[in-house]
């Protein structure tokens, strides 16, 4: 899961760089750059939330068993 967070951050960086190149006229892949940026943001926000929920679930199970 940590790899997904790192890849999400990289997607944000490369998506922002790609959109900058589109604005300067150096590239024509605005859709791909935008989708990379959006998916990177989603991955960076959702994966820590999922990790937190799984951890809280394990704590809840441990509390109920003891």
Buried (B, 14 or more C-beta within 10 A) or exposed (E): EEEBBEBBBBBBEBBBBBBEBBEEEEBEEEEBBBBBBEBBBEBBEEBBEEBEEEEEEEEEEEEEEE
